Amino acid sequence: MAKQKKTSAQVAEKIEKKTKKGGGFFRFLFILAILTLLVVILRKQMGGSGEKSS
């Protein structure tokens, strides 16, 4: 757990540095990516084996 917290903190720091450099654009892309992932996960949970049928 400690190692995982350390790496996630490092990733957060890197993202913070990028957002400071690139302004709000990188932050917008990052939030958009998270939202897209959440939608995909929700669809998989609701559909179950929807990928196989489609």
mmCIF file of the N, C-alpha and C atoms, coordinates in Angstrom:
data_MODEL
# 
_entry.id   MODEL 
# 
loop_
_atom_site.group_PDB 
_atom_site.id 
_atom_site.type_symbol 
_atom_site.label_atom_id 
_atom_site.label_alt_id 
_atom_site.label_comp_id 
_atom_site.label_asym_id 
_atom_site.label_entity_id 
_atom_site.label_seq_id 
_atom_site.pdbx_PDB_ins_code 
_atom_site.Cartn_x 
_atom_site.Cartn_y 
_atom_site.Cartn_z 
_atom_site.occupancy 
_atom_site.B_iso_or_equiv 
_atom_site.pdbx_formal_charge 
_atom_site.auth_seq_id 
_atom_site.auth_comp_id 
_atom_site.auth_asym_id 
_atom_site.auth_atom_id 
_atom_site.pdbx_PDB_model_num 
ATOM 1   N N  . MET A 1 1  ? 0.830   -1.208  0.000   1.00 0.00 ? 1  MET A N  1 
ATOM 2   C CA . MET A 1 1  ? 0.000   0.000   0.000   1.00 0.00 ? 1  MET A CA 1 
ATOM 3   C C  . MET A 1 1  ? 0.864   1.257   0.000   1.00 0.00 ? 1  MET A C  1 
ATOM 4   N N  . ALA A 1 2  ? 1.929   1.223   0.803   1.00 0.00 ? 2  ALA A N  1 
ATOM 5   C CA . ALA A 1 2  ? 2.802   2.398   0.920   1.00 0.00 ? 2  ALA A CA 1 
ATOM 6   C C  . ALA A 1 2  ? 3.444   2.721   -0.428  1.00 0.00 ? 2  ALA A C  1 
ATOM 7   N N  . LYS A 1 3  ? 3.872   1.661   -1.133  1.00 0.00 ? 3  LYS A N  1 
ATOM 8   C CA . LYS A 1 3  ? 4.512   1.854   -2.443  1.00 0.00 ? 3  LYS A CA 1 
ATOM 9   C C  . LYS A 1 3  ? 3.506   2.444   -3.434  1.00 0.00 ? 3  LYS A C  1 
ATOM 10  N N  . GLN A 1 4  ? 2.264   1.953   -3.372  1.00 0.00 ? 4  GLN A N  1 
ATOM 11  C CA . GLN A 1 4  ? 1.234   2.436   -4.288  1.00 0.00 ? 4  GLN A CA 1 
ATOM 12  C C  . GLN A 1 4  ? 0.937   3.912   -4.036  1.00 0.00 ? 4  GLN A C  1 
ATOM 13  N N  . LYS A 1 5  ? 0.875   4.289   -2.750  1.00 0.00 ? 5  LYS A N  1 
ATOM 14  C CA . LYS A 1 5  ? 0.618   5.691   -2.412  1.00 0.00 ? 5  LYS A CA 1 
ATOM 15  C C  . LYS A 1 5  ? 1.743   6.575   -2.932  1.00 0.00 ? 5  LYS A C  1 
ATOM 16  N N  . LYS A 1 6  ? 2.972   6.086   -2.817  1.00 0.00 ? 6  LYS A N  1 
ATOM 17  C CA . LYS A 1 6  ? 4.138   6.861   -3.250  1.00 0.00 ? 6  LYS A CA 1 
ATOM 18  C C  . LYS A 1 6  ? 4.077   7.104   -4.758  1.00 0.00 ? 6  LYS A C  1 
ATOM 19  N N  . THR A 1 7  ? 3.777   6.068   -5.522  1.00 0.00 ? 7  THR A N  1 
ATOM 20  C CA . THR A 1 7  ? 3.752   6.201   -6.977  1.00 0.00 ? 7  THR A CA 1 
ATOM 21  C C  . THR A 1 7  ? 2.603   7.104   -7.421  1.00 0.00 ? 7  THR A C  1 
ATOM 22  N N  . SER A 1 8  ? 1.435   6.975   -6.783  1.00 0.00 ? 8  SER A N  1 
ATOM 23  C CA . SER A 1 8  ? 0.303   7.819   -7.158  1.00 0.00 ? 8  SER A CA 1 
ATOM 24  C C  . SER A 1 8  ? 0.595   9.274   -6.831  1.00 0.00 ? 8  SER A C  1 
ATOM 25  N N  . ALA A 1 9  ? 1.333   9.503   -5.743  1.00 0.00 ? 9  ALA A N  1 
ATOM 26  C CA . ALA A 1 9  ? 1.724   10.867  -5.371  1.00 0.00 ? 9  ALA A CA 1 
ATOM 27  C C  . ALA A 1 9  ? 2.688   11.437  -6.412  1.00 0.00 ? 9  ALA A C  1 
ATOM 28  N N  . GLN A 1 10 ? 3.607   10.598  -6.885  1.00 0.00 ? 10 GLN A N  1 
ATOM 29  C CA . GLN A 1 10 ? 4.568   11.033  -7.907  1.00 0.00 ? 10 GLN A CA 1 
ATOM 30  C C  . GLN A 1 10 ? 3.833   11.362  -9.208  1.00 0.00 ? 10 GLN A C  1 
ATOM 31  N N  . VAL A 1 11 ? 2.875   10.529  -9.571  1.00 0.00 ? 11 VAL A N  1 
ATOM 32  C CA . VAL A 1 11 ? 2.091   10.770  -10.786 1.00 0.00 ? 11 VAL A CA 1 
ATOM 33  C C  . VAL A 1 11 ? 1.318   12.077  -10.659 1.00 0.00 ? 11 VAL A C  1 
ATOM 34  N N  . ALA A 1 12 ? 0.731   12.303  -9.485  1.00 0.00 ? 12 ALA A N  1 
ATOM 35  C CA . ALA A 1 12 ? -0.023  13.537  -9.242  1.00 0.00 ? 12 ALA A CA 1 
ATOM 36  C C  . ALA A 1 12 ? 0.887   14.753  -9.360  1.00 0.00 ? 12 ALA A C  1 
ATOM 37  N N  . GLU A 1 13 ? 2.111   14.616  -8.846  1.00 0.00 ? 13 GLU A N  1 
ATOM 38  C CA . GLU A 1 13 ? 3.076   15.719  -8.939  1.00 0.00 ? 13 GLU A CA 1 
ATOM 39  C C  . GLU A 1 13 ? 3.418   16.015  -10.395 1.00 0.00 ? 13 GLU A C  1 
ATOM 40  N N  . LYS A 1 14 ? 3.645   14.958  -11.177 1.00 0.00 ? 14 LYS A N  1 
ATOM 41  C CA . LYS A 1 14 ? 3.968   15.131  -12.596 1.00 0.00 ? 14 LYS A CA 1 
ATOM 42  C C  . LYS A 1 14 ? 2.818   15.819  -13.326 1.00 0.00 ? 14 LYS A C  1 
ATOM 43  N N  . ILE A 1 15 ? 1.592   15.394  -13.016 1.00 0.00 ? 15 ILE A N  1 
ATOM 44  C CA . ILE A 1 15 ? 0.417   15.989  -13.658 1.00 0.00 ? 15 ILE A CA 1 
ATOM 45  C C  . ILE A 1 15 ? 0.298   17.459  -13.264 1.00 0.00 ? 15 ILE A C  1 
ATOM 46  N N  . GLU A 1 16 ? 0.568   17.757  -11.990 1.00 0.00 ? 16 GLU A N  1 
ATOM 47  C CA . GLU A 1 16 ? 0.507   19.145  -11.519 1.00 0.00 ? 16 GLU A CA 1 
ATOM 48  C C  . GLU A 1 16 ? 1.498   20.016  -12.275 1.00 0.00 ? 16 GLU A C  1 
ATOM 49  N N  . LYS A 1 17 ? 2.708   19.496  -12.456 1.00 0.00 ? 17 LYS A N  1 
ATOM 50  C CA . LYS A 1 17 ? 3.737   20.247  -13.187 1.00 0.00 ? 17 LYS A CA 1 
ATOM 51  C C  . LYS A 1 17 ? 3.298   20.486  -14.627 1.00 0.00 ? 17 LYS A C  1 
ATOM 52  N N  . LYS A 1 18 ? 2.712   19.472  -15.244 1.00 0.00 ? 18 LYS A N  1 
ATOM 53  C CA . LYS A 1 18 ? 2.250   19.603  -16.628 1.00 0.00 ? 18 LYS A CA 1 
ATOM 54  C C  . LYS A 1 18 ? 1.126   20.625  -16.727 1.00 0.00 ? 18 LYS A C  1 
ATOM 55  N N  . THR A 1 19 ? 0.204   20.598  -15.764 1.00 0.00 ? 19 THR A N  1 
ATOM 56  C CA . THR A 1 19 ? -0.923  21.532  -15.814 1.00 0.00 ? 19 THR A CA 1 
ATOM 57  C C  . THR A 1 19 ? -0.438  22.956  -15.602 1.00 0.00 ? 19 THR A C  1 
ATOM 58  N N  . LYS A 1 20 ? 0.590   23.128  -14.775 1.00 0.00 ? 20 LYS A N  1 
ATOM 59  C CA . LYS A 1 20 ? 1.147   24.465  -14.559 1.00 0.00 ? 20 LYS A CA 1 
ATOM 60  C C  . LYS A 1 20 ? 1.829   24.969  -15.827 1.00 0.00 ? 20 LYS A C  1 
ATOM 61  N N  . LYS A 1 21 ? 2.493   24.061  -16.553 1.00 0.00 ? 21 LYS A N  1 
ATOM 62  C CA . LYS A 1 21 ? 3.175   24.445  -17.796 1.00 0.00 ? 21 LYS A CA 1 
ATOM 63  C C  . LYS A 1 21 ? 2.157   24.748  -18.892 1.00 0.00 ? 21 LYS A C  1 
ATOM 64  N N  . GLY A 1 22 ? 1.238   23.836  -19.104 1.00 0.00 ? 22 GLY A N  1 
ATOM 65  C CA . GLY A 1 22 ? 0.322   23.942  -20.240 1.00 0.00 ? 22 GLY A CA 1 
ATOM 66  C C  . GLY A 1 22 ? -0.976  24.659  -19.927 1.00 0.00 ? 22 GLY A C  1 
ATOM 67  N N  . GLY A 1 23 ? -1.113  25.173  -18.717 1.00 0.00 ? 23 GLY A N  1 
ATOM 68  C CA . GLY A 1 23 ? -2.344  25.863  -18.356 1.00 0.00 ? 23 GLY A CA 1 
ATOM 69  C C  . GLY A 1 23 ? -3.485  24.890  -18.121 1.00 0.00 ? 23 GLY A C  1 
ATOM 70  N N  . GLY A 1 24 ? -4.703  25.297  -18.439 1.00 0.00 ? 24 GLY A N  1 
ATOM 71  C CA . GLY A 1 24 ? -5.883  24.479  -18.171 1.00 0.00 ? 24 GLY A CA 1 
ATOM 72  C C  . GLY A 1 24 ? -6.129  23.400  -19.210 1.00 0.00 ? 24 GLY A C  1 
ATOM 73  N N  . PHE A 1 25 ? -5.371  23.434  -20.311 1.00 0.00 ? 25 PHE A N  1 
ATOM 74  C CA . PHE A 1 25 ? -5.605  22.490  -21.405 1.00 0.00 ? 25 PHE A CA 1 
ATOM 75  C C  . PHE A 1 25 ? -5.321  21.058  -20.975 1.00 0.00 ? 25 PHE A C  1 
ATOM 76  N N  . PHE A 1 26 ? -4.154  20.862  -20.324 1.00 0.00 ? 26 PHE A N  1 
ATOM 77  C CA . PHE A 1 26 ? -3.793  19.518  -19.872 1.00 0.00 ? 26 PHE A CA 1 
ATOM 78  C C  . PHE A 1 26 ? -4.770  19.025  -18.817 1.00 0.00 ? 26 PHE A C  1 
ATOM 79  N N  . ARG A 1 27 ? -5.191  19.937  -17.933 1.00 0.00 ? 27 ARG A N  1 
ATOM 80  C CA . ARG A 1 27 ? -6.149  19.558  -16.892 1.00 0.00 ? 27 ARG A CA 1 
ATOM 81  C C  . ARG A 1 27 ? -7.460  19.123  -17.527 1.00 0.00 ? 27 ARG A C  1 
ATOM 82  N N  . PHE A 1 28 ? -7.884  19.846  -18.556 1.00 0.00 ? 28 PHE A N  1 
ATOM 83  C CA . PHE A 1 28 ? -9.119  19.513  -19.267 1.00 0.00 ? 28 PHE A CA 1 
ATOM 84  C C  . PHE A 1 28 ? -9.020  18.131  -19.902 1.00 0.00 ? 28 PHE A C  1 
ATOM 85  N N  . LEU A 1 29 ? -7.894  17.854  -20.554 1.00 0.00 ? 29 LEU A N  1 
ATOM 86  C CA . LEU A 1 29 ? -7.688  16.549  -21.191 1.00 0.00 ? 29 LEU A CA 1 
ATOM 87  C C  . LEU A 1 29 ? -7.689  15.430  -20.156 1.00 0.00 ? 29 LEU A C  1 
ATOM 88  N N  . PHE A 1 30 ? -7.057  15.704  -19.004 1.00 0.00 ? 30 PHE A N  1 
ATOM 89  C CA . PHE A 1 30 ? -6.962  14.706  -17.942 1.00 0.00 ? 30 PHE A CA 1 
ATOM 90  C C  . PHE A 1 30 ? -8.343  14.372  -17.393 1.00 0.00 ? 30 PHE A C  1 
ATOM 91  N N  . ILE A 1 31 ? -9.150  15.414  -17.145 1.00 0.00 ? 31 ILE A N  1 
ATOM 92  C CA . ILE A 1 31 ? -10.506 15.207  -16.630 1.00 0.00 ? 31 ILE A CA 1 
ATOM 93  C C  . ILE A 1 31 ? -11.344 14.467  -17.666 1.00 0.00 ? 31 ILE A C  1 
ATOM 94  N N  . LEU A 1 32 ? -11.174 14.833  -18.934 1.00 0.00 ? 32 LEU A N  1 
ATOM 95  C CA . LEU A 1 32 ? -11.914 14.194  -20.018 1.00 0.00 ? 32 LEU A CA 1 
ATOM 96  C C  . LEU A 1 32 ? -11.587 12.701  -20.089 1.00 0.00 ? 32 LEU A C  1 
ATOM 97  N N  . ALA A 1 33 ? -10.305 12.365  -19.922 1.00 0.00 ? 33 ALA A N  1 
ATOM 98  C CA . ALA A 1 33 ? -9.875  10.966  -19.957 1.00 0.00 ? 33 ALA A CA 1 
ATOM 99  C C  . ALA A 1 33 ? -10.495 10.181  -18.809 1.00 0.00 ? 33 ALA A C  1 
ATOM 100 N N  . ILE A 1 34 ? -10.534 10.787  -17.614 1.00 0.00 ? 34 ILE A N  1 
ATOM 101 C CA . ILE A 1 34 ? -11.120 10.118  -16.446 1.00 0.00 ? 34 ILE A CA 1 
ATOM 102 C C  . ILE A 1 34 ? -12.607 9.883   -16.682 1.00 0.00 ? 34 ILE A C  1 
ATOM 103 N N  . LEU A 1 35 ? -13.299 10.894  -17.197 1.00 0.00 ? 35 LEU A N  1 
ATOM 104 C CA . LEU A 1 35 ? -14.732 10.762  -17.461 1.00 0.00 ? 35 LEU A CA 1 
ATOM 105 C C  . LEU A 1 35 ? -14.995 9.666   -18.484 1.00 0.00 ? 35 LEU A C  1 
ATOM 106 N N  . THR A 1 36 ? -14.180 9.600   -19.522 1.00 0.00 ? 36 THR A N  1 
ATOM 107 C CA . THR A 1 36 ? -14.338 8.578   -20.552 1.00 0.00 ? 36 THR A CA 1 
ATOM 108 C C  . THR A 1 36 ? -14.157 7.184   -19.962 1.00 0.00 ? 36 THR A C  1 
ATOM 109 N N  . LEU A 1 37 ? -13.140 7.044   -19.104 1.00 0.00 ? 37 LEU A N  1 
ATOM 110 C CA . LEU A 1 37 ? -12.893 5.760   -18.450 1.00 0.00 ? 37 LEU A CA 1 
ATOM 111 C C  . LEU A 1 37 ? -14.081 5.358   -17.596 1.00 0.00 ? 37 LEU A C  1 
ATOM 112 N N  . LEU A 1 38 ? -14.623 6.300   -16.841 1.00 0.00 ? 38 LEU A N  1 
ATOM 113 C CA . LEU A 1 38 ? -15.769 6.018   -15.977 1.00 0.00 ? 38 LEU A CA 1 
ATOM 114 C C  . LEU A 1 38 ? -16.964 5.556   -16.802 1.00 0.00 ? 38 LEU A C  1 
ATOM 115 N N  . VAL A 1 39 ? -17.196 6.208   -17.928 1.00 0.00 ? 39 VAL A N  1 
ATOM 116 C CA . VAL A 1 39 ? -18.320 5.843   -18.798 1.00 0.00 ? 39 VAL A CA 1 
ATOM 117 C C  . VAL A 1 39 ? -18.138 4.428   -19.328 1.00 0.00 ? 39 VAL A C  1 
ATOM 118 N N  . VAL A 1 40 ? -16.915 4.109   -19.752 1.00 0.00 ? 40 VAL A N  1 
ATOM 119 C CA . VAL A 1 40 ? -16.631 2.774   -20.288 1.00 0.00 ? 40 VAL A CA 1 
ATOM 120 C C  . VAL A 1 40 ? -16.850 1.709   -19.220 1.00 0.00 ? 40 VAL A C  1 
ATOM 121 N N  . ILE A 1 41 ? -16.369 1.983   -18.001 1.00 0.00 ? 41 ILE A N  1 
ATOM 122 C CA . ILE A 1 41 ? -16.522 1.028   -16.897 1.00 0.00 ? 41 ILE A CA 1 
ATOM 123 C C  . ILE A 1 41 ? -17.998 0.836   -16.570 1.00 0.00 ? 41 ILE A C  1 
ATOM 124 N N  . LEU A 1 42 ? -18.753 1.922   -16.532 1.00 0.00 ? 42 LEU A N  1 
ATOM 125 C CA . LEU A 1 42 ? -20.187 1.841   -16.229 1.00 0.00 ? 42 LEU A CA 1 
ATOM 126 C C  . LEU A 1 42 ? -20.916 1.037   -17.293 1.00 0.00 ? 42 LEU A C  1 
ATOM 127 N N  . ARG A 1 43 ? -20.572 1.258   -18.550 1.00 0.00 ? 43 ARG A N  1 
ATOM 128 C CA . ARG A 1 43 ? -21.212 0.524   -19.643 1.00 0.00 ? 43 ARG A CA 1 
ATOM 129 C C  . ARG A 1 43 ? -20.928 -0.967  -19.532 1.00 0.00 ? 43 ARG A C  1 
ATOM 130 N N  . LYS A 1 44 ? -19.678 -1.312  -19.173 1.00 0.00 ? 44 LYS A N  1 
ATOM 131 C CA . LYS A 1 44 ? -19.305 -2.724  -19.042 1.00 0.00 ? 44 LYS A CA 1 
ATOM 132 C C  . LYS A 1 44 ? -20.088 -3.373  -17.907 1.00 0.00 ? 44 LYS A C  1 
ATOM 133 N N  . GLN A 1 45 ? -20.242 -2.655  -16.785 1.00 0.00 ? 45 GLN A N  1 
ATOM 134 C CA . GLN A 1 45 ? -20.961 -3.202  -15.631 1.00 0.00 ? 45 GLN A CA 1 
ATOM 135 C C  . GLN A 1 45 ? -22.441 -3.376  -15.947 1.00 0.00 ? 45 GLN A C  1 
ATOM 136 N N  . MET A 1 46 ? -23.035 -2.386  -16.630 1.00 0.00 ? 46 MET A N  1 
ATOM 137 C CA . MET A 1 46 ? -24.466 -2.432  -16.923 1.00 0.00 ? 46 MET A CA 1 
ATOM 138 C C  . MET A 1 46 ? -24.770 -3.452  -18.017 1.00 0.00 ? 46 MET A C  1 
ATOM 139 N N  . GLY A 1 47 ? -23.921 -3.476  -19.051 1.00 0.00 ? 47 GLY A N  1 
ATOM 140 C CA . GLY A 1 47 ? -24.153 -4.364  -20.186 1.00 0.00 ? 47 GLY A CA 1 
ATOM 141 C C  . GLY A 1 47 ? -23.771 -5.805  -19.895 1.00 0.00 ? 47 GLY A C  1 
ATOM 142 N N  . GLY A 1 48 ? -22.818 -5.993  -18.989 1.00 0.00 ? 48 GLY A N  1 
ATOM 143 C CA . GLY A 1 48 ? -22.341 -7.340  -18.698 1.00 0.00 ? 48 GLY A CA 1 
ATOM 144 C C  . GLY A 1 48 ? -21.480 -7.844  -19.835 1.00 0.00 ? 48 GLY A C  1 
ATOM 145 N N  . SER A 1 49 ? -22.026 -8.761  -20.653 1.00 0.00 ? 49 SER A N  1 
ATOM 146 C CA . SER A 1 49 ? -21.282 -9.278  -21.803 1.00 0.00 ? 49 SER A CA 1 
ATOM 147 C C  . SER A 1 49 ? -21.756 -8.580  -23.073 1.00 0.00 ? 49 SER A C  1 
ATOM 148 N N  . GLY A 1 50 ? -21.912 -7.269  -23.007 1.00 0.00 ? 50 GLY A N  1 
ATOM 149 C CA . GLY A 1 50 ? -22.397 -6.494  -24.150 1.00 0.00 ? 50 GLY A CA 1 
ATOM 150 C C  . GLY A 1 50 ? -21.410 -6.480  -25.293 1.00 0.00 ? 50 GLY A C  1 
ATOM 151 N N  . GLU A 1 51 ? -20.117 -6.572  -24.958 1.00 0.00 ? 51 GLU A N  1 
ATOM 152 C CA . GLU A 1 51 ? -19.084 -6.537  -25.993 1.00 0.00 ? 51 GLU A CA 1 
ATOM 153 C C  . GLU A 1 51 ? -19.198 -7.747  -26.921 1.00 0.00 ? 51 GLU A C  1 
ATOM 154 N N  . LYS A 1 52 ? -19.509 -8.920  -26.351 1.00 0.00 ? 52 LYS A N  1 
ATOM 155 C CA . LYS A 1 52 ? -19.576 -10.139 -27.147 1.00 0.00 ? 52 LYS A CA 1 
ATOM 156 C C  . LYS A 1 52 ? -20.790 -10.117 -28.079 1.00 0.00 ? 52 LYS A C  1 
ATOM 157 N N  . SER A 1 53 ? -21.912 -9.593  -27.597 1.00 0.00 ? 53 SER A N  1 
ATOM 158 C CA . SER A 1 53 ? -23.138 -9.611  -28.390 1.00 0.00 ? 53 SER A CA 1 
ATOM 159 C C  . SER A 1 53 ? -23.098 -8.590  -29.516 1.00 0.00 ? 53 SER A C  1 
ATOM 160 N N  . SER A 1 54 ? -22.395 -7.475  -29.324 1.00 0.00 ? 54 SER A N  1 
ATOM 161 C CA . SER A 1 54 ? -22.397 -6.402  -30.323 1.00 0.00 ? 54 SER A CA 1 
ATOM 162 C C  . SER A 1 54 ? -21.454 -6.680  -31.477 1.00 0.00 ? 54 SER A C  1 
# 
